[in-house]
Amino acid sequence: MRDERDFVWIVGYNPGWVERFEQEKGSLLQVLQSDIRQIEHIGSTSVPGLAAKPIVDILMGLQQLVPTDDQICRLEQLDYVYEGQVLSIPEHYFLRKGMPRRFHLHIAQPGSPFWQRHILFRDFLRAHPQQAEEYISLKRSLATQFRHDRKTYAASKTPLIEAMLSKARAWQHQEF
């Protein structure tokens, strides 16, 4: 049975998202300590001024790619729910927290293609407000259309994200 609190909605930018990230980062560092190599704030909540789903996305790199049973247990103590690999991406493990959702925790190796894509996309949107506006316009439309279908919502963003990533790669090499 679908939880009615688990729907897609977009809200205006909240500067408190940065503080929520920093607080959660502190909690993660406390429970996982030296297991963590790197933690980044990604997704729309990491882009100043951008409307978003009010879910803070965290990208975390561990000393190894696959979280151990002990690490998963420690994350569950912080109320994370382990989902495992998602979308059959071998370099990505996923956990969520809260209902309605408050945090998405993505585990990947720093420097991996998954990691690089998310950091590049975040940095590109931060540097290009017009592109960010185009992205949020699509997200608002899709959130209305697929309010109760997270998978289709996410998949429907892919063509624009891929086009923007192409521009982001050119920008990264100073061609945009």
N, C-alpha and C positions, 0 to 999 in steps of 0.2 A: 504494500500500500504506500502510495506516495505521500510524503510529509508536505502539507500545504505551506509550511514555512520555508521549504526548499525551492523557491522559485527565483527566476532571474528578474532583477530590477536594477535600474540605474538611478543614482542620486547625484546631486551636485557635489563638487569637490569639497572635501573636508580636510583642512590642514592637520587635524588630529590623527589622520592616518599615519603620518610620519612618526608621531609619538607612540601610537599603537604598535607600529613595527619595532621601534626601539625597545619598548617594554617586552615584547614577545621575543625579540632577539636576546635580551638579557636572560629571560627564562630558559631559552634553548641553550644558551651558553652555560647556564648553571647546571642543567641536567645532563648535558652531553660533554661539557668541558673540552678536553683535548681531542675528542673525537671529531670536532668541527674544524675544517680547513678555512671555510669562507661562508659568509652569509650576506645576501643582497636583498634589497626591497625591489621587487619587480611588479609588472602589471600596471594597470591604469591608476591604482592608488599611489604609485610611486612617481607619477607625473604631475607636478604642481599645476593646479587649475583645471585638471581633466576630470570630468564627471566619470563615475565608475560604479560597478557593483560594489557595495560597501564590504568587500572581502579583501583583506590584505594578503597579497601573494608574497611568499618568502621563498627565495632560492637558496638552498643550503648544500654545501659540498662537505662531505665527510672524508675521513682519511681513506675510506674505501667506498666504492660505488654503492653496493647493496647494503642497506641498513641491516644490522644484526638483530637477532631476536631480543637481545638485551637493550639495544638502542630503541627498538620499537616499543618495548615495555616502558622505558623511561619516557618516551614521547606520549604514550597512552596515559601516563600519570599527569601529563599536562592537558589531558582531555582530547588528544588527537586520535582520530580514527584512521588506521592504516588501510589504504586501498591497494597497495602494491604497484605493479607496473600498470600504466594506463596507456591506452591507444597503442599498445604493443611497441612502445618506444623503449628499446633495451637500456637506454641511458637515463631513464626517468622513473622515479618512484614518488608516490603521491600520498599525502595525508591531508585530512581536513579537520577543522575544529569548529564546533558550535553548530547549533540549529536554532535560528537561522545561522548559516555559515558566517564565521568571523575571520578565519584564516585558512589559506591553502598553503601547504608546505610542500615544495617541490625539491626532491633530493636528486642531484646530478653532480657529475664531476666538474670542478672548475676547469674551464678551457675546452670542455666537450662541445660539440656542435649545438646541443640543446642549450647549454649554458651561454655560449656566445650569442646565439639567436636572441635570447631573452634580454640580455644586457644591451645588445645593439639596438633592439627595438625600443627599449626604454629610453636609452640615450638619444635616439633619433627623435622620438616624440617630444622629449624635453627640449631639444634644440630647434624643433620645427612646429610651432603652434598651429599653423594652417593644416599640416598633416594630422596633428592631434585632433583638430576640429572635425576633419573628414572621418577619422576613426570613430569618434564619439557619436557622430551623426548616424553612422551605420549601426553602432552598438545600441543606440536608443531605439532605432527602428526594429532591429532584431529582437530586442528585449520585449517589445510589445507583441511581436509576432510569435515568439517562442517562449513566452513567459514560463511555461511549465515543461520545457524541453531543453535542458542544459546542453545536451550533446548536439542537437541541431543548431542551437544558438552558437555554440563554439565553432562547429564545422562551417557555419555560414560566414563567419568572420575570416576564414582562411584565405580566400582569394585576395581580399584587400590587404591582409597582413603580409602575404607573400609579395605583393606588388610594392608595399612599403619597405619590406626588407631588402628588396632589390635596390630601391632608392637609398636605403640606409647604407648598403654596402658601397654604393657609389659615393655617398657623403663621407663615409669612413675613409675613402681614398681620395677625398676632396674633388669629386667630379660632379656632385649634386649642387 
